[in-house]
Amino acid sequence: MINLGVIGFGYWGPNIVRNFNSIEGVKVSLICDKNQPSINRAKKAYPHIEITTDCSDILESPNIDAIAVITPVSTHFELAKKALQNGKHVFVEKPFTATVSEAEALIELAEKKNLTIMVDHTFIFTGAVKKIKHLIHAQELGDLYYYDSIRVNLGLFQSDINVIWDLAPHDFAIMDFLISEKPVAITANAKAHVNGFEDTAYITAHFNNNMIAHFNVNWLSPVKVRTTLIGGEKKMLVWNDTEPDEKIKIYDRGVEVKSKEGVYNLLVSYRSGDMWVPKVEQTEALKIEAEYFIRCISNNERPINDGYAGLRVVNMLEACDKSLKNNGQMINICDTYQFQTMSN
């Protein structure tokens, strides 16, 4: 039996408790939150689980094997550090930490104590992302040209972080999982309109090969859009996460360039073939991720969304901050990859 403690029962915490509580061989033994409405909700939903307002009750308990940290990013480092120091495996809400140096320190501590860190990059466990991963790995799209992501909606405005730190971790984690080549530089532009934090942002990731990635994150959109376009030399893919059924569409469309007399006399032809919709697994991603976390602990496996994956995302976020402070200047991020990169 693995006993789990959950710190934070706000927006995402109830989902964490629900999924871990449903796993055979796992017991959510303790929930911690300081917010009275959250405490009331937890007591009503889980009357059999002990509730505390002191996180030390979880962090220092000899009966707790693993801890889920579902709190604001500014608190992640101290809570995860104390959990690891007390011999607990750690599941951390995205983004992993507030700085690269904090991520490095947690990775070093976990490796020293042979403990598991998993960062909650839930989307990489969705059927859609797993299908896209398979298609890219099988070279269905060919060499990749571009990755274009839009994640916009009206709110929810955060009071401690900007829209990049709120929404972009999803897309950075997805791209990191899907594409083995890693970006070497970031440029970011953003504006704040409402509460002092940037609420509209455009980010470009630059690669050493011929690929480029672009991200649009926005809290001020009148409609909710969750769309990713991936273009390759053979085919193009559109992933619409708001679509209930046909989430992924593959287009056999592109251009073919031929030359009879050298590059100055190019012959460009356009290919427009079929569109097809692959079948996508519909199981709840967080349930799969929670079960995977427990399996990694039990079998001493290294998660695909481990501390290094979290570090790579945080490094891109930190590069965005530096770019914003320097009016969109390109920030080199290649130093991230001195750290171990998981083979995808």
CORPEJO-V388311 format. One line per field, one symbol per residue. phi: phi as a letter, one per 30 degrees, with the letter a starting at -180 (. if undefined). psi: psi as a letter, one per 30 degrees, with the letter a starting at -180 (. if undefined). burial: I if it has 24 or more other C-alpha atoms within 12 Angstrom, else O. A space follows every 10 residues. Layout:
phi=???
psi=???
burial=???
//
This chain:
phi=.ccccccjbd dceedddedd dcddibbdca bbacddeddd dddddbddcd cbccdddddc ddcccbbccb beedcedddd dddddcicdb ccdddebdbd dddedddddd ddchcccbcd ceddcddddd ddedddddid ciddcabbbb bbaciddccb bdddddcdee ddddddddcd dcdcabbbba bcbcbjcecb bbbbcccddd cbbbbcbacc ddbdbbbbcb cbdcbbbbcc ddddcddcbc cdblbbcbbc bjddbdccbc cbcdcbcddb dcdddddddd ddedddddch ccddcddddd ddddddddde eddddchidd cdbddeddde cddd
psi=kkkkkkjjhc efeeeeeeee ffkkgkjjfk kkkfkeeeee eeeeeiffkk klfjffeeeg kffkelkkji lkfffeeeee eeeefggklk kkkllelfle eeeeeeeeee eeghlkkkki ieffgleeee eeeeeeegge fakkeljjkk jlljakklff llfefeefee eeeeeeeeke kklflkkkkl kkfdgfkkfk kkkkkklfag lkkkkjkkfg kflkkikkkj klfelkkkjj ffkediekkk kilakkklke hlffikjkkk kjalkljlkk kgkkeeeeee eeeeeeeegh lklfhaeeee eeeeeeeeee eeeefhhgkk kkgffegflk kkk.
burial=OIIIIIIIII OIIIIIIIII IOIOOIIIII IIIOOOOIIO OIOOOOOOII IIOOIIIIII OOOIIIIIII IIIOIIIIII IIIIIIIIII IIIIIIIIII OIIIIIIIII OOOOIIIIII IIIIIIIIII IIIOIIOOOI IOIIIIIIII IIIOIOIOOO IIIIIIIIII IIIIIIIIIO IIIIIIIIII IOOOOOIIII IIIIIIIOOO IIIIIIIIII OOOOOIIIII IIIIIIIIII IOOOOOIIII IIOIOOOOOO OOOOOOOOOO OOOOOOOIOI OOOOIIIIII IIIIOIIOOO OIIIIIIIII IIIIIIIIII IIIIOOOOOI IIIOOIIOOO IIOO
//
